[in-house]
Amino acid sequence: MAMTITNPAPVAAEVPSAYREVAQGLEAQFIELMLQEMEKTIQHSSTDQASEFYRSMLNTERSKLMAEHGGGMGIAQMILNQIYPSARPTPQPNLNAAIKIYGQGGPHE
């Protein structure tokens, strides 16, 4: 009978809200820069100052929503891994591979 061990998912430390807000804010800024660059490739019918200001505000709000919902692009998590390392999940050893190599009773079976 084959023995299978399931590794429980590693639990990351609870990240303080201030760190999470900073990471999401940086991700939103990056997304906003991308949207601005994308906007430059479109020919707009009106190029007056009011329209440009409105598009800028719209891109800002879009970027905030994109960063907050659905996990964003993953940039916030990468930033959190750097500024709050204890939030990073610890890798777990693959015990199933060890069982296949050594058998159920250990290496001297």
N, C-alpha and C positions, 0 to 999 in steps of 0.2 A: 504494500500500500504506500503510495507516494505521499509524502508529507509536504504541505504547502503552508508557508507562513505569510500572513498579510501584514505588511508594515503599516502602522497607523500613519495618517498624514501628519507631518511635522507641524507643530503649532508655533506660529510666529508670535513674538511679543506684541502686545497691544501698542500701536503707534499713537502717540499723542496727536490730538487734532491739529495743533499748530504745525507739526511736521507735514501732516497730510495736506493741509491747506497750501503750504509752501510748494510742495511737489506738484499739486494740481495746478497751482498758479503758474509755475514754470512750464508745465505741459501746455496750458492754455495759451501762454505767450508764444510758444513754438508753433502751435497750431494756427494762431492768428497770423504769424509771419508767413506760414505756408499759404494760407488763404489770401493774404495780400499779394503774394507772388503769382498765385493762380489768377487773381483778379486782373492783373496786368496783361494777361493774355487774351482778355475779352474786350471787344470793341463795344463801348457803351454809346447809347444814343444821346444821352445828355452827360456833359462833363462839367456842369456848373458846380460851384463850391458846395451847395446844399446837398446835391446828389452824392458827391464824394464823401461828405461828412456822414450822410446816412449809411452809405455802404461800409464805411469804416466802423460805425457803431454796430451794424448788423454783423460784420465779421467778428467783432469783439464778443458779442453775445453768442454767436455760433461756436466760437472757439471754447468759450466757457462751458457750454452745454456738451460739446464733444469731449472735453476733458473730464467732466463730472460723471457722465452716464456711460454705462457699458464698459467701464474699465479704461476708457480713453484709448490711447494708442500704445500704452504700456510704458510710456516715458516717465510718468509719475512713479511707477513702481521701481524703475531703474534708479531714479533720483533718491527714493526712499532707501533703497539698498545701500546707497553711498552715504547719505547723511544720517541714517539711523540703522546701522548694521544689525542690531539685534532683532530687527523686523524681518530679516532674511530667513527663510526656512532653512533649517539645518538638513544637509543631505543625510539620508538614511542608508545604511548598508543593504545591499541586495542579498538577503538571507536565503532566498530561493536558489540563487546561483551557487551559494556555498553548500547547500544541501545536495544539489546535483553533483558537485565535485566530490564531496566527502561522504555522501550517503547520510542516512538518518542517524547513525550511531556515532558519528565523528570521523576524524581522519584515520583512525586505526582499525576500522571495521574490516 
